[in-house]
């Protein structure tokens, strides 16, 4: 069975800025594939004007190493805007059963 660490990062994004936020995630997708322990990411958009980034990692340690890397700083430079300063982050550990 596959076990992985999942991070849900919910951002409240005004409708006028949603496409720019999605494009920022897409811009960094190739470099994310080079991060040790990174397994993949999805973006979900909600009816409440939220964007949820769901990232999958081999372990919590791999995700935390990324958050301390220079890649993280470069990837999140645009998120310093006021509406993105306080994301709602939830962490899960999964176990594939089927």
C-alpha positions as CSV (number, residue, x, y, z in Angstrom):
1,X,0.0,0.0,0.0
2,X,1.1,3.6,-0.7
3,X,1.3,6.0,2.1
4,X,1.8,9.7,1.5
5,X,1.5,13.1,3.2
6,X,-1.2,15.5,1.9
7,X,-1.3,19.3,2.4
8,X,-4.6,21.2,1.7
9,X,-3.8,24.9,1.3
10,X,-7.1,26.9,1.0
11,X,-6.8,30.4,-0.3
12,X,-9.5,33.0,-0.3
13,X,-9.0,34.7,-3.7
14,X,-11.1,37.5,-5.1
15,X,-12.6,36.4,-8.4
16,X,-10.6,39.0,-10.3
17,X,-7.4,37.4,-9.1
18,X,-8.2,33.7,-9.4
19,X,-6.8,33.2,-12.9
20,X,-3.5,35.0,-12.0
21,X,-3.1,32.7,-8.9
22,X,-3.8,29.6,-11.0
23,X,-1.3,30.7,-13.6
24,X,1.3,31.3,-10.9
25,X,0.9,27.7,-9.7
26,X,1.1,26.5,-13.3
27,X,4.3,28.6,-13.9
28,X,6.1,26.7,-11.2
29,X,4.8,23.2,-12.0
30,X,8.0,22.0,-13.9
31,X,10.3,23.1,-11.1
32,X,8.1,21.3,-8.5
33,X,8.7,18.0,-10.3
34,X,12.4,18.4,-9.3
35,X,11.7,18.7,-5.6
36,X,12.7,15.6,-3.6
37,X,9.7,13.9,-2.2
38,X,7.1,15.8,-4.2
39,X,4.5,13.5,-5.7
40,X,2.0,15.8,-7.4
41,X,-0.5,18.7,-7.0
42,X,-4.0,19.6,-7.9
43,X,-5.8,22.9,-7.8
44,X,-9.5,23.0,-6.9
45,X,-11.7,26.0,-7.3
46,X,-14.7,26.5,-5.1
47,X,-18.0,28.2,-5.4
48,X,-16.9,30.3,-2.4
49,X,-14.2,32.0,-4.5
50,X,-11.5,29.8,-2.9
51,X,-8.7,27.9,-4.5
52,X,-7.5,24.8,-2.7
53,X,-4.0,23.5,-3.6
54,X,-3.8,19.8,-2.8
55,X,-0.1,18.7,-2.7
56,X,1.0,15.1,-2.2
57,X,4.4,14.3,-0.7
58,X,6.3,11.1,0.3
59,X,6.4,12.4,3.9
60,X,5.9,15.4,6.1
61,X,9.6,15.8,6.3
62,X,9.8,16.2,2.5
63,X,7.2,18.9,2.5
64,X,8.8,20.7,5.4
65,X,12.2,20.6,3.6
66,X,10.6,22.2,0.6
67,X,9.1,25.0,2.8
68,X,12.6,25.8,3.9
69,X,14.1,25.8,0.4
70,X,14.9,28.7,-1.9
71,X,12.3,27.2,-4.3
72,X,9.6,27.8,-1.8
73,X,10.5,31.5,-1.5
74,X,10.5,31.9,-5.3
75,X,7.3,30.0,-5.7
76,X,5.5,32.1,-3.1
77,X,6.7,35.5,-3.9
78,X,3.4,36.6,-5.3
79,X,1.4,35.2,-2.4
80,X,2.7,38.1,-0.2
81,X,-0.3,40.0,-1.4
82,X,-2.8,40.7,1.5
83,X,-5.5,38.3,0.3
84,X,-3.0,35.4,0.3
85,X,-1.2,36.1,3.6
86,X,-3.2,33.8,5.8
87,X,-4.0,30.6,4.0
88,X,-6.0,27.9,5.7
89,X,-3.7,24.8,5.7
90,X,-4.7,21.3,6.8
91,X,-2.4,18.3,6.7
92,X,-3.4,14.6,6.3
93,X,-1.6,11.3,6.0
94,X,-3.2,8.9,3.6
95,X,-3.1,5.2,3.1
96,X,-4.3,3.8,-0.2
97,X,-6.7,0.9,0.4
98,X,-7.9,0.1,-3.1
